[in-house]
């Protein structure tokens, strides 16, 4: 579904990604593991179109997209849940969800709204509450739900468990497993490498802007270098 080839990206004169290549197959969860500052968020931003690419290609469903604006990529089926959620804090939960479907204005979005409320049972009772009044876990559920309202075929997730209590983080990961069973393809950036590798099909390790290791998630999880650097073992 997604192919990234020899990708470079920079902030001004500072190059952050150096020749990154990866693939994401239809229906997979692929995890991107790495330390803070490795370039994981920059890679997601490049795929979603909010970070420019200096060299390399991005193909989605066999079409080149690296020069397309981000809103066109959303319309084609790529949606990102950014680190820090970036909700519209003064707006209600339901208004945030409806804004996630902005590219589908002419469509009936009520079935999608019902699906999000079914996935995250905490949200319906808070539909009229300002998003900024929600707890961190509730905000993360809302951020994922808002992305799902666009009916993505590829979901880019940046640190979904950041700042969450273990129980709430577990609920988020359980929901990702349910979305995978529904056929959604997911590229996941997650500081909690243990949890990310537990639900992923395949994984890539990103260090200082370059891929240093890739393979089935089960193999990455048992690699001695990964266990020492990211799993505390």
DAMO-V712462 format. One line per field, one symbol per residue. phi: phi as a letter, one per 20 degrees, with the letter a starting at -180 (. if undefined). psi: psi as a letter, one per 30 degrees, with the letter a starting at -180 (. if undefined). A space follows every 10 residues. Layout:
phi: ???
psi: ???
//
This chain:
phi: .ccdcledbb dmeefddcmf cbccegnedd dddrfgnfof fgfffffend cfdeboccdc lmcfcfdeff fffffepdcd dffnmlfegf efgfffffff dgfdgeeeef fffffffffc fffgfdgeef gfeefgffff fffffffffe lfdcddddlf egmefgffff ffffffffff ffofecdddb ffffffffde ecbcddclnc fdbbqggfff feffffgfec dmc
psi: ekkkkhkkkl jbfjkekjhk klljlkgljk kjkllkgfge eeeeeeefgg kkkekllkkk hgkkgfgkle feeeffgkkk jlkgehljef lleeeeeeff gefhefljge eeeeeeeeei ffeefgfgkk efflleeeee eeeeeeefff hlfkkkkjhf gkgkleeeee eeeeeeeeee ffgkkkjkkk eieeeefffl ellkkkkhgk kfklakeeee ffkeeeeeef fh.
//
